[in-house]
Amino acid sequence: MARYTEAVCRLCRRENQKLFLKGDKCYSGKCPQEKRSYAPGQHGQARNRKPSEYALQHREKQKTKRFYCISESQMEKYFEMATKRKGITGENMLAILESRLDNVVYRMGLAMSRPEARQLVNHAHFKVNGRKVNIPSYLVKVGDVIELRDKSRSLDKIKAVVEANSAKPTPKWLDVDVENFRAKVAAVPTREDIDLPVEEHLIVELYSK
């Protein structure tokens, strides 16, 4: 899968929205989105005409992909999965995205950003139901237990991140045991549990054409 390797702060500026891809930097005064709240590039400050319906839908899809650090093919796959579930397709899609292991690690407060959580999972720092899992896209289910592997619990980096995130709330659908670096999936994420500024109905409209 192709990965974006350029400056991620450009993505935030392009979406005119903080995507929280750089951890601490996103919460500091060094965030480029706060300094230059316009699109990057030569014509970033140019006054554009009113975007079309398709443009709005496309931008919402791009923004959601960038929030969760996924590819176009993954986004399409999750949409197809969502259409086959009972309920509202857009909300189903967000619930699937929230269920990715890298996102769960981020929501547990064990990483400062989703890219950092992805790296931790890739490096096999986590177990799901007692088994090592190093696939960031692994989808957890209700009842699954996600925990940091024993050999990783003494890492200074992990301890520092846990301390930095101690005041941040954890979602209701996760029962997080911070002291033991463990969480249990208590429920399927609902739209009320997902705090991202995403208009998922626009993505559904785009893919349904």
C-alpha positions in Angstrom: 0.0 0.0 0.0 1.4 3.4 -0.9 2.0 5.7 2.1 2.1 9.5 2.3 5.6 10.4 3.2 5.6 14.2 2.9 4.9 16.8 5.6 1.6 15.8 7.3 0.9 19.3 8.4 0.1 20.1 4.8 -2.8 17.7 5.1 -4.3 19.6 8.0 -4.0 22.9 6.1 -5.5 21.3 3.0 -8.6 20.2 5.0 -8.6 23.4 7.0 -8.9 21.2 10.0 -6.6 19.8 12.7 -6.2 16.1 12.0 -3.9 15.5 15.0 -1.2 13.6 13.1 1.8 15.1 14.9 0.9 14.4 18.6 2.1 17.2 20.9 2.8 19.6 18.1 -0.9 19.7 17.2 -1.7 21.0 20.7 1.0 23.7 20.8 1.5 27.1 19.2 3.8 25.5 16.7 0.9 24.0 14.8 1.1 25.3 11.2 -2.7 25.1 10.9 -3.0 27.9 13.5 -0.4 30.0 11.9 -1.5 29.5 8.3 -5.1 28.5 8.2 -5.3 28.3 4.4 -4.5 25.6 1.8 -0.8 24.9 1.0 0.7 25.7 -2.3 1.1 28.7 -4.6 -2.6 29.4 -4.8 -3.5 28.5 -1.3 -4.7 32.0 -0.3 -6.6 32.6 -3.6 -10.3 33.2 -3.3 -12.0 30.2 -4.8 -15.5 29.9 -6.1 -18.2 28.1 -4.2 -17.3 24.3 -4.2 -19.6 21.9 -6.1 -21.6 19.2 -4.4 -19.0 16.6 -5.6 -16.1 18.7 -4.3 -17.7 18.8 -0.8 -18.3 15.1 -0.8 -14.8 14.4 -2.0 -13.2 16.7 0.6 -15.2 15.0 3.4 -13.9 11.6 2.2 -10.3 12.8 2.0 -10.5 14.3 5.5 -11.9 11.1 7.0 -9.2 9.0 5.3 -6.5 11.4 6.7 -8.0 11.3 10.2 -7.7 7.5 10.3 -4.5 7.3 8.1 -6.0 4.9 5.6 -5.8 4.4 1.8 -8.5 4.8 -0.8 -8.9 1.0 -1.2 -9.3 0.6 2.5 -11.9 3.3 2.6 -13.9 1.6 -0.2 -13.6 -1.7 1.6 -15.0 -0.3 4.9 -17.8 1.4 3.0 -18.8 -1.9 1.4 -18.7 -3.6 4.8 -20.9 -0.8 6.3 -23.5 -1.3 3.6 -23.9 -4.9 4.5 -24.6 -4.2 8.2 -27.9 -3.2 9.7 -28.4 0.4 10.5 -27.2 3.7 9.1 -24.4 3.2 6.6 -22.4 6.3 7.5 -22.5 5.5 11.2 -21.6 1.9 10.5 -18.6 3.0 8.5 -17.3 5.2 11.3 -17.8 2.4 13.8 -15.6 0.1 11.6 -12.9 2.8 11.4 -13.0 3.3 15.1 -12.5 -0.5 15.5 -9.1 -0.6 13.8 -6.4 -1.7 16.2 -4.3 1.4 15.6 -7.2 3.6 16.5 -8.0 1.6 19.6 -4.4 2.0 20.8 -4.7 5.8 20.2 -8.0 5.9 22.0 -6.5 4.0 24.9 -4.1 6.9 25.4 -1.0 4.8 24.6 0.0 6.9 21.6 0.0 10.7 20.9 -1.4 10.3 17.4 -2.8 7.6 15.1 0.4 7.4 13.0 2.4 6.8 16.2 -0.2 4.1 17.2 0.2 2.5 13.8 3.9 2.3 14.3 3.6 0.7 17.7 1.3 -1.9 16.4 3.6 -2.6 13.4 6.4 -3.2 15.9 4.3 -5.9 17.7 3.9 -4.1 21.0 0.3 -5.2 21.5 -1.7 -8.4 22.1 -5.3 -9.0 21.3 -6.9 -11.8 23.5 -3.4 -12.9 24.5 -2.1 -13.2 21.0 0.5 -10.9 19.3 -1.1 -8.8 16.6 1.0 -6.5 14.4 -1.6 -5.5 11.8 -2.9 -1.9 12.3 -6.0 -2.6 10.3 -7.0 -5.5 12.5 -10.7 -4.9 13.5 -11.5 -5.6 17.2 -14.8 -6.9 18.3 -17.0 -6.6 21.4 -15.3 -8.6 24.2 -11.8 -8.4 22.8 -9.0 -7.5 25.2 -6.2 -5.3 23.9 -3.1 -5.0 26.0 0.5 -3.9 25.8 3.0 -6.8 25.8 4.9 -7.3 29.0 8.3 -6.5 27.5 7.0 -3.1 26.3 5.6 -1.9 29.6 9.0 -0.6 30.8 9.6 1.6 27.8 10.2 5.2 28.8 8.4 6.4 25.7 5.2 4.5 26.6 5.3 5.8 30.2 5.7 9.4 29.0 2.8 9.1 26.6 0.5 7.6 29.3 1.4 10.5 31.6 0.8 13.1 28.9 -2.6 11.6 28.1 -3.7 11.1 31.7 -6.2 13.9 31.6 -7.7 13.0 28.2 -11.1 11.2 28.3 -11.4 7.7 26.9 -14.5 6.7 24.8 -17.4 4.9 26.6 -17.1 1.9 24.3 -13.7 1.0 25.8 -13.1 -0.1 29.4 -9.6 1.1 29.9 -7.3 -0.1 32.7 -4.5 2.4 32.4 -2.4 0.9 35.2 -2.2 -2.4 33.4 -2.0 -1.0 29.9 -5.1 -2.9 29.0 -8.6 -2.2 27.5 -11.7 -4.3 26.8 -14.1 -3.5 24.0 -17.3 -3.0 25.9 -19.6 -2.1 23.0 -19.8 -1.2 19.3 -18.9 2.5 18.9 -21.9 4.7 18.3 -21.9 8.1 16.5 -22.2 9.9 19.9 -18.9 8.3 20.9 -17.0 9.5 17.9 -15.8 13.1 18.4 -14.5 13.7 14.9 -16.0 16.6 12.8 -17.0 14.4 9.9 -20.2 14.6 7.9 -20.4 10.9 7.0 -23.6 11.3 4.9 -21.5 13.1 2.3 -19.2 10.2 1.9 -22.2 7.8 1.6 -23.6 10.1 -1.1 -20.3 10.1 -3.0 -19.9 6.3 -3.0 -23.6 5.7 -3.8 -23.4 7.5 -7.1 
